[in-house]
Amino acid sequence: MMQKAQDSAETLALQVLGWLVGDEDLMPVFQGSTGVSEADIRARADDPLFLGAVLDFLMMDDAWVIRFCDAHTIPYERIMQARAALPGGEQVNWT
């Protein structure tokens, strides 16, 4: 079951990545904040850690989440659920 959740999360993150690449305003912000080049994006598109970073970037701004989710008819909370299913997305309990 965990693998199915991760596969689904990776698919969603790839959708987000495709959306970012197609957004000429947001793509430079993504590249600037992550330091990735277009070649890096192509090389790492199948890396679950990188895909988690893509979702982390999207979740930096609620407006970006809303724009993506509205454009793809996806519930807003699905982004956080997908992030939790990818490496590094576990909830940390600091108490």
A tleap script that builds the chain and sets N, CA, C and O, in Angstrom:
source leaprc.protein.ff14SB
mol = sequence {
  NMET MET GLN LYS ALA GLN ASP SER ALA GLU
  THR LEU ALA LEU GLN VAL LEU GLY TRP LEU
  VAL GLY ASP GLU ASP LEU MET PRO VAL PHE
  GLN GLY SER THR GLY VAL SER GLU ALA ASP
  ILE ARG ALA ARG ALA ASP ASP PRO LEU PHE
  LEU GLY ALA VAL LEU ASP PHE LEU MET MET
  ASP ASP ALA TRP VAL ILE ARG PHE CYS ASP
  ALA HIE THR ILE PRO TYR GLU ARG ILE MET
  GLN ALA ARG ALA ALA LEU PRO GLY GLY GLU
  GLN VAL ASN TRP CTHR
}
set mol.1.N position { 0.830 -1.199 0.000 }
set mol.1.CA position { 0.000 0.000 0.000 }
set mol.1.C position { 0.873 1.261 0.000 }
set mol.1.O position { 0.554 2.242 -0.672 }
set mol.2.N position { 1.973 1.227 0.758 }
set mol.2.CA position { 2.869 2.384 0.813 }
set mol.2.C position { 3.438 2.705 -0.563 }
set mol.2.O position { 3.560 3.874 -0.930 }
set mol.3.N position { 3.790 1.656 -1.337 }
set mol.3.CA position { 4.362 1.888 -2.661 }
set mol.3.C position { 3.345 2.555 -3.579 }
set mol.3.O position { 3.697 3.423 -4.378 }
set mol.4.N position { 2.083 2.148 -3.463 }
set mol.4.CA position { 1.032 2.762 -4.278 }
set mol.4.C position { 0.898 4.247 -3.942 }
set mol.4.O position { 0.737 5.073 -4.841 }
set mol.5.N position { 0.961 4.588 -2.662 }
set mol.5.CA position { 0.871 5.988 -2.242 }
set mol.5.C position { 2.060 6.779 -2.778 }
set mol.5.O position { 1.898 7.909 -3.239 }
set mol.6.N position { 3.257 6.188 -2.720 }
set mol.6.CA position { 4.435 6.892 -3.235 }
set mol.6.C position { 4.347 7.054 -4.743 }
set mol.6.O position { 4.684 8.115 -5.269 }
set mol.7.N position { 3.902 6.023 -5.447 }
set mol.7.CA position { 3.760 6.127 -6.901 }
set mol.7.C position { 2.773 7.225 -7.277 }
set mol.7.O position { 3.022 8.003 -8.198 }
set mol.8.N position { 1.663 7.284 -6.568 }
set mol.8.CA position { 0.653 8.308 -6.812 }
set mol.8.C position { 1.223 9.695 -6.512 }
set mol.8.O position { 0.967 10.647 -7.249 }
set mol.9.N position { 1.992 9.805 -5.435 }
set mol.9.CA position { 2.610 11.076 -5.065 }
set mol.9.C position { 3.626 11.508 -6.116 }
set mol.9.O position { 3.697 12.686 -6.467 }
set mol.10.N position { 4.412 10.557 -6.619 }
set mol.10.CA position { 5.391 10.875 -7.657 }
set mol.10.C position { 4.691 11.368 -8.920 }
set mol.10.O position { 5.151 12.312 -9.562 }
set mol.11.N position { 3.584 10.732 -9.270 }
set mol.11.CA position { 2.825 11.153 -10.453 }
set mol.11.C position { 2.319 12.579 -10.283 }
set mol.11.O position { 2.409 13.386 -11.208 }
set mol.12.N position { 1.793 12.890 -9.113 }
set mol.12.CA position { 1.310 14.246 -8.846 }
set mol.12.C position { 2.464 15.243 -8.886 }
set mol.12.O position { 2.328 16.324 -9.459 }
set mol.13.N position { 3.595 14.889 -8.285 }
set mol.13.CA position { 4.757 15.793 -8.290 }
set mol.13.C position { 5.245 16.040 -9.710 }
set mol.13.O position { 5.673 17.149 -10.031 }
set mol.14.N position { 5.188 15.023 -10.565 }
set mol.14.CA position { 5.567 15.212 -11.966 }
set mol.14.C position { 4.600 16.164 -12.670 }
set mol.14.O position { 5.011 16.953 -13.521 }
set mol.15.N position { 3.313 16.091 -12.314 }
set mol.15.CA position { 2.336 17.044 -12.853 }
set mol.15.C position { 2.698 18.460 -12.420 }
set mol.15.O position { 2.647 19.395 -13.220 }
set mol.16.N position { 3.064 18.612 -11.147 }
set mol.16.CA position { 3.462 19.925 -10.639 }
set mol.16.C position { 4.698 20.411 -11.379 }
set mol.16.O position { 4.770 21.575 -11.774 }
set mol.17.N position { 5.672 19.523 -11.568 }
set mol.17.CA position { 6.902 19.895 -12.271 }
set mol.17.C position { 6.588 20.357 -13.696 }
set mol.17.O position { 7.116 21.369 -14.156 }
set mol.18.N position { 5.735 19.617 -14.384 }
set mol.18.CA position { 5.342 20.016 -15.737 }
set mol.18.C position { 4.658 21.366 -15.754 }
set mol.18.O position { 4.880 22.173 -16.658 }
set mol.19.N position { 3.826 21.611 -14.754 }
set mol.19.CA position { 3.137 22.887 -14.638 }
set mol.19.C position { 4.137 24.019 -14.395 }
set mol.19.O position { 4.032 25.092 -14.988 }
set mol.20.N position { 5.114 23.761 -13.509 }
set mol.20.CA position { 6.140 24.771 -13.240 }
set mol.20.C position { 6.946 25.097 -14.493 }
set mol.20.O position { 7.186 26.264 -14.803 }
set mol.21.N position { 7.357 24.059 -15.205 }
set mol.21.CA position { 8.158 24.250 -16.415 }
set mol.21.C position { 7.388 25.103 -17.427 }
set mol.21.O position { 7.981 25.902 -18.151 }
set mol.22.N position { 6.076 24.929 -17.472 }
set mol.22.CA position { 5.250 25.682 -18.415 }
set mol.22.C position { 4.877 27.078 -17.955 }
set mol.22.O position { 4.252 27.823 -18.710 }
set mol.23.N position { 5.241 27.453 -16.739 }
set mol.23.CA position { 4.888 28.768 -16.197 }
set mol.23.C position { 6.114 29.675 -16.279 }
set mol.23.O position { 7.039 29.550 -15.476 }
set mol.24.N position { 6.118 30.579 -17.241 }
set mol.24.CA position { 7.319 31.389 -17.469 }
set mol.24.C position { 7.598 32.395 -16.351 }
set mol.24.O position { 8.702 32.933 -16.276 }
set mol.25.N position { 6.621 32.658 -15.485 }
set mol.25.CA position { 6.861 33.536 -14.340 }
set mol.25.C position { 7.405 32.756 -13.143 }
set mol.25.O position { 8.306 33.223 -12.446 }
set mol.26.N position { 6.856 31.578 -12.915 }
set mol.26.CA position { 7.210 30.803 -11.729 }
set mol.26.C position { 8.457 29.943 -11.921 }
set mol.26.O position { 9.185 29.690 -10.962 }
set mol.27.N position { 8.708 29.496 -13.138 }
set mol.27.CA position { 9.859 28.625 -13.386 }
set mol.27.C position { 11.185 29.271 -12.962 }
set mol.27.O position { 11.994 28.607 -12.313 }
set mol.28.N position { 11.435 30.534 -13.303 }
set mol.28.CA position { 12.690 31.148 -12.843 }
set mol.28.C position { 12.775 31.247 -11.314 }
set mol.28.O position { 13.866 31.165 -10.750 }
set mol.29.N position { 11.642 31.420 -10.650 }
set mol.29.CA position { 11.625 31.456 -9.187 }
set mol.29.C position { 12.015 30.083 -8.648 }
set mol.29.O position { 12.807 29.978 -7.712 }
set mol.30.N position { 11.451 29.027 -9.247 }
set mol.30.CA position { 11.785 27.655 -8.846 }
set mol.30.C position { 13.274 27.395 -9.037 }
set mol.30.O position { 13.941 26.888 -8.135 }
set mol.31.N position { 13.789 27.740 -10.203 }
set mol.31.CA position { 15.206 27.499 -10.476 }
set mol.31.C position { 16.095 28.327 -9.549 }
set mol.31.O position { 17.125 27.845 -9.079 }
set mol.32.N position { 15.702 29.557 -9.291 }
set mol.32.CA position { 16.497 30.414 -8.420 }
set mol.32.C position { 16.513 29.930 -6.982 }
set mol.32.O position { 17.540 30.008 -6.308 }
set mol.33.N position { 15.383 29.434 -6.513 }
set mol.33.CA position { 15.322 29.004 -5.115 }
set mol.33.C position { 15.920 27.627 -4.898 }
set mol.33.O position { 16.371 27.318 -3.795 }
set mol.34.N position { 15.933 26.792 -5.934 }
set mol.34.CA position { 16.467 25.438 -5.784 }
set mol.34.C position { 17.867 25.286 -6.366 }
set mol.34.O position { 18.599 24.368 -5.995 }
set mol.35.N position { 18.240 26.182 -7.274 }
set mol.35.CA position { 19.543 26.091 -7.915 }
set mol.35.C position { 19.622 25.040 -9.015 }
set mol.35.O position { 20.717 24.712 -9.472 }
set mol.36.N position { 18.478 24.505 -9.451 }
set mol.36.CA position { 18.514 23.469 -10.491 }
set mol.36.C position { 18.474 24.096 -11.882 }
set mol.36.O position { 17.816 25.110 -12.115 }
set mol.37.N position { 19.198 23.459 -12.792 }
set mol.37.CA position { 19.177 23.857 -14.195 }
set mol.37.C position { 18.144 23.008 -14.932 }
set mol.37.O position { 17.594 22.057 -14.378 }
set mol.38.N position { 17.892 23.364 -16.177 }
set mol.38.CA position { 16.966 22.540 -16.968 }
set mol.38.C position { 17.499 21.118 -17.108 }
set mol.38.O position { 16.725 20.160 -17.086 }
set mol.39.N position { 18.823 20.974 -17.254 }
set mol.39.CA position { 19.425 19.637 -17.368 }
set mol.39.C position { 19.221 18.854 -16.064 }
set mol.39.O position { 18.942 17.655 -16.094 }
set mol.40.N position { 19.362 19.543 -14.913 }
set mol.40.CA position { 19.126 18.890 -13.615 }
set mol.40.C position { 17.687 18.383 -13.534 }
set mol.40.O position { 17.430 17.269 -13.077 }
set mol.41.N position { 16.764 19.217 -13.983 }
set mol.41.CA position { 15.348 18.840 -13.922 }
set mol.41.C position { 15.099 17.579 -14.734 }
set mol.41.O position { 14.432 16.654 -14.271 }
set mol.42.N position { 15.635 17.546 -15.940 }
set mol.42.CA position { 15.464 16.350 -16.781 }
set mol.42.C position { 16.117 15.126 -16.148 }
set mol.42.O position { 15.553 14.032 -16.172 }
set mol.43.N position { 17.303 15.313 -15.585 }
set mol.43.CA position { 18.056 14.187 -15.017 }
set mol.43.C position { 17.421 13.654 -13.734 }
set mol.43.O position { 17.553 12.471 -13.420 }
set mol.44.N position { 16.733 14.522 -12.992 }
set mol.44.CA position { 16.244 14.120 -11.668 }
set mol.44.C position { 14.730 13.953 -11.601 }
set mol.44.O position { 14.182 13.752 -10.518 }
set mol.45.N position { 14.054 14.032 -12.727 }
set mol.45.CA position { 12.586 13.965 -12.735 }
set mol.45.C position { 12.052 12.642 -12.190 }
set mol.45.O position { 10.880 12.561 -11.823 }
set mol.46.N position { 12.884 11.608 -12.130 }
set mol.46.CA position { 12.421 10.324 -11.589 }
set mol.46.C position { 12.951 10.067 -10.177 }
set mol.46.O position { 12.825 8.958 -9.657 }
set mol.47.N position { 13.541 11.087 -9.562 }
set mol.47.CA position { 14.120 10.967 -8.223 }
set mol.47.C position { 13.078 11.396 -7.186 }
set mol.47.O position { 12.689 12.563 -7.152 }
set mol.48.N position { 12.619 10.459 -6.336 }
set mol.48.CA position { 11.597 10.808 -5.340 }
set mol.48.C position { 12.008 11.952 -4.408 }
set mol.48.O position { 11.154 12.726 -3.976 }
set mol.49.N position { 13.295 12.068 -4.093 }
set mol.49.CA position { 13.753 13.182 -3.253 }
set mol.49.C position { 13.573 14.518 -3.968 }
set mol.49.O position { 13.129 15.496 -3.367 }
set mol.50.N position { 13.915 14.553 -5.241 }
set mol.50.CA position { 13.737 15.774 -6.036 }
set mol.50.C position { 12.254 16.114 -6.167 }
set mol.50.O position { 11.866 17.277 -6.055 }
set mol.51.N position { 11.436 15.103 -6.405 }
set mol.51.CA position { 9.997 15.340 -6.540 }
set mol.51.C position { 9.409 15.877 -5.234 }
set mol.51.O position { 8.494 16.700 -5.251 }
set mol.52.N position { 9.936 15.410 -4.112 }
set mol.52.CA position { 9.519 15.967 -2.827 }
set mol.52.C position { 9.880 17.443 -2.729 }
set mol.52.O position { 9.102 18.244 -2.211 }
set mol.53.N position { 11.061 17.801 -3.226 }
set mol.53.CA position { 11.492 19.199 -3.221 }
set mol.53.C position { 10.594 20.053 -4.118 }
set mol.53.O position { 10.342 21.221 -3.822 }
set mol.54.N position { 10.115 19.466 -5.214 }
set mol.54.CA position { 9.183 20.176 -6.100 }
set mol.54.C position { 7.910 20.523 -5.324 }
set mol.54.O position { 7.412 21.646 -5.402 }
set mol.55.N position { 7.392 19.547 -4.576 }
set mol.55.CA position { 6.182 19.799 -3.786 }
set mol.55.C position { 6.461 20.778 -2.647 }
set mol.55.O position { 5.616 21.614 -2.328 }
set mol.56.N position { 7.640 20.678 -2.033 }
set mol.56.CA position { 8.015 21.639 -0.987 }
set mol.56.C position { 7.986 23.057 -1.554 }
set mol.56.O position { 7.476 23.977 -0.915 }
set mol.57.N position { 8.534 23.226 -2.750 }
set mol.57.CA position { 8.546 24.542 -3.381 }
set mol.57.C position { 7.123 25.053 -3.607 }
set mol.57.O position { 6.802 26.192 -3.269 }
set mol.58.N position { 6.280 24.203 -4.177 }
set mol.58.CA position { 4.900 24.619 -4.453 }
set mol.58.C position { 4.202 25.059 -3.173 }
set mol.58.O position { 3.459 26.040 -3.168 }
set mol.59.N position { 4.445 24.327 -2.087 }
set mol.59.CA position { 3.756 24.608 -0.826 }
set mol.59.C position { 4.301 25.848 -0.108 }
set mol.59.O position { 3.780 26.229 0.940 }
set mol.60.N position { 5.334 26.475 -0.655 }
set mol.60.CA position { 5.861 27.697 -0.060 }
set mol.60.C position { 4.851 28.850 -0.155 }
set mol.60.O position { 4.916 29.804 0.620 }
set mol.61.N position { 3.929 28.754 -1.103 }
set mol.61.CA position { 2.971 29.851 -1.308 }
set mol.61.C position { 1.589 29.263 -1.574 }
set mol.61.O position { 1.392 28.537 -2.548 }
set mol.62.N position { 0.648 29.577 -0.712 }
set mol.62.CA position { -0.723 29.067 -0.890 }
set mol.62.C position { -1.286 29.431 -2.259 }
set mol.62.O position { -2.036 28.654 -2.850 }
set mol.63.N position { -0.929 30.602 -2.762 }
set mol.63.CA position { -1.444 31.029 -4.071 }
set mol.63.C position { -0.987 30.073 -5.174 }
set mol.63.O position { -1.736 29.803 -6.113 }
set mol.64.N position { 0.240 29.563 -5.063 }
set mol.64.CA position { 0.737 28.612 -6.066 }
set mol.64.C position { -0.025 27.303 -5.972 }
set mol.64.O position { -0.394 26.720 -6.992 }
set mol.65.N position { -0.262 26.838 -4.747 }
set mol.65.CA position { -1.033 25.604 -4.545 }
set mol.65.C position { -2.421 25.762 -5.163 }
set mol.65.O position { -2.898 24.881 -5.878 }
set mol.66.N position { -3.055 26.881 -4.881 }
set mol.66.CA position { -4.405 27.132 -5.405 }
set mol.66.C position { -4.390 27.182 -6.923 }
set mol.66.O position { -5.255 26.593 -7.572 }
set mol.67.N position { -3.417 27.880 -7.497 }
set mol.67.CA position { -3.342 27.967 -8.973 }
set mol.67.C position { -3.171 26.591 -9.601 }
set mol.67.O position { -3.859 26.251 -10.563 }
set mol.68.N position { -2.249 25.797 -9.052 }
set mol.68.CA position { -2.021 24.459 -9.610 }
set mol.68.C position { -3.257 23.586 -9.450 }
set mol.68.O position { -3.727 22.980 -10.413 }
set mol.69.N position { -3.779 23.525 -8.236 }
set mol.69.CA position { -4.912 22.637 -7.955 }
set mol.69.C position { -6.145 23.040 -8.752 }
set mol.69.O position { -6.849 22.177 -9.275 }
set mol.70.N position { -6.413 24.328 -8.850 }
set mol.70.CA position { -7.561 24.783 -9.634 }
set mol.70.C position { -7.388 24.437 -11.112 }
set mol.70.O position { -8.347 24.051 -11.779 }
set mol.71.N position { -6.166 24.576 -11.618 }
set mol.71.CA position { -5.906 24.276 -13.034 }
set mol.71.C position { -6.059 22.790 -13.335 }
set mol.71.O position { -6.357 22.416 -14.470 }
set mol.72.N position { -5.859 21.936 -12.325 }
set mol.72.CA position { -5.900 20.487 -12.530 }
set mol.72.C position { -7.060 19.809 -11.809 }
set mol.72.O position { -7.136 18.580 -11.778 }
set mol.73.N position { -7.946 20.581 -11.242 }
set mol.73.CA position { -9.111 20.066 -10.500 }
set mol.73.C position { -8.678 19.032 -9.458 }
set mol.73.O position { -9.175 17.907 -9.421 }
set mol.74.N position { -7.747 19.450 -8.625 }
set mol.74.CA position { -7.211 18.592 -7.572 }
set mol.74.C position { -7.519 19.262 -6.233 }
set mol.74.O position { -7.336 20.472 -6.098 }
set mol.75.N position { -7.982 18.502 -5.248 }
set mol.75.CA position { -8.220 19.099 -3.919 }
set mol.75.C position { -6.911 19.662 -3.347 }
set mol.75.O position { -5.854 19.045 -3.476 }
set mol.76.N position { -6.994 20.826 -2.720 }
set mol.76.CA position { -5.793 21.490 -2.197 }
set mol.76.C position { -4.984 20.606 -1.256 }
set mol.76.O position { -3.753 20.606 -1.301 }
set mol.77.N position { -5.675 19.854 -0.405 }
set mol.77.CA position { -4.961 19.052 0.589 }
set mol.77.C position { -4.174 17.898 -0.049 }
set mol.77.O position { -3.308 17.311 0.600 }
set mol.78.N position { -4.463 17.580 -1.281 }
set mol.78.CA position { -3.771 16.476 -1.971 }
set mol.78.C position { -2.270 16.741 -2.090 }
set mol.78.O position { -1.475 15.801 -2.082 }
set mol.79.N position { -1.879 18.004 -2.199 }
set mol.79.CA position { -0.451 18.329 -2.321 }
set mol.79.C position { 0.284 17.912 -1.046 }
set mol.79.O position { 1.335 17.276 -1.118 }
set mol.80.N position { -0.256 18.264 0.108 }
set mol.80.CA position { 0.388 17.901 1.374 }
set mol.80.C position { 0.371 16.389 1.578 }
set mol.80.O position { 1.338 15.822 2.087 }
set mol.81.N position { -0.711 15.740 1.189 }
set mol.81.CA position { -0.784 14.279 1.311 }
set mol.81.C position { 0.288 13.625 0.442 }
set mol.81.O position { 0.947 12.676 0.867 }
set mol.82.N position { 0.456 14.136 -0.769 }
set mol.82.CA position { 1.473 13.586 -1.665 }
set mol.82.C position { 2.865 13.816 -1.084 }
set mol.82.O position { 3.721 12.933 -1.141 }
set mol.83.N position { 3.086 15.002 -0.528 }
set mol.83.CA position { 4.405 15.299 0.045 }
set mol.83.C position { 4.721 14.342 1.185 }
set mol.83.O position { 5.865 13.916 1.336 }
set mol.84.N position { 3.728 14.004 1.980 }
set mol.84.CA position { 3.932 13.096 3.104 }
set mol.84.C position { 4.305 11.692 2.637 }
set mol.84.O position { 4.942 10.945 3.379 }
set mol.85.N position { 3.918 11.326 1.418 }
set mol.85.CA position { 4.186 9.984 0.897 }
set mol.85.C position { 5.570 9.861 0.260 }
set mol.85.O position { 6.010 8.757 -0.063 }
set mol.86.N position { 6.250 10.980 0.081 }
set mol.86.CA position { 7.578 10.960 -0.541 }
set mol.86.C position { 8.665 11.050 0.525 }
set mol.86.O position { 8.410 11.534 1.628 }
set mol.87.N position { 9.886 10.584 0.205 }
set mol.87.CA position { 10.983 10.636 1.173 }
set mol.87.C position { 11.194 12.054 1.703 }
set mol.87.O position { 11.207 13.020 0.940 }
set mol.88.N position { 11.358 12.159 3.017 }
set mol.88.CA position { 11.579 13.441 3.642 }
set mol.88.C position { 10.307 14.181 4.013 }
set mol.88.O position { 10.360 15.273 4.580 }
set mol.89.N position { 9.171 13.595 3.696 }
set mol.89.CA position { 7.902 14.260 3.949 }
set mol.89.C position { 7.192 13.817 5.203 }
set mol.89.O position { 6.053 14.211 5.453 }
set mol.90.N position { 7.864 12.992 6.000 }
set mol.90.CA position { 7.238 12.488 7.223 }
set mol.90.C position { 6.985 13.648 8.180 }
set mol.90.O position { 7.766 14.598 8.246 }
set mol.91.N position { 5.898 13.557 8.907 }
set mol.91.CA position { 5.608 14.566 9.924 }
set mol.91.C position { 6.596 14.385 11.076 }
set mol.91.O position { 6.810 13.272 11.556 }
set mol.92.N position { 7.181 15.476 11.503 }
set mol.92.CA position { 8.115 15.430 12.618 }
set mol.92.C position { 7.406 15.911 13.869 }
set mol.92.O position { 6.768 16.964 13.877 }
set mol.93.N position { 7.528 15.121 14.926 }
set mol.93.CA position { 6.926 15.491 16.203 }
set mol.93.C position { 8.057 15.941 17.120 }
set mol.93.O position { 8.889 15.132 17.530 }
set mol.94.N position { 8.085 17.235 17.442 }
set mol.94.CA position { 9.195 17.802 18.195 }
set mol.94.C position { 9.000 17.721 19.698 }
set mol.94.O position { 9.849 18.212 20.442 }
set mol.95.N position { 7.912 17.121 20.176 }
set mol.95.CA position { 7.690 17.081 21.619 }
set mol.95.C position { 8.259 15.827 22.244 }
set mol.95.O position { 8.155 15.639 23.456 }
savepdb mol mol.pdb
quit
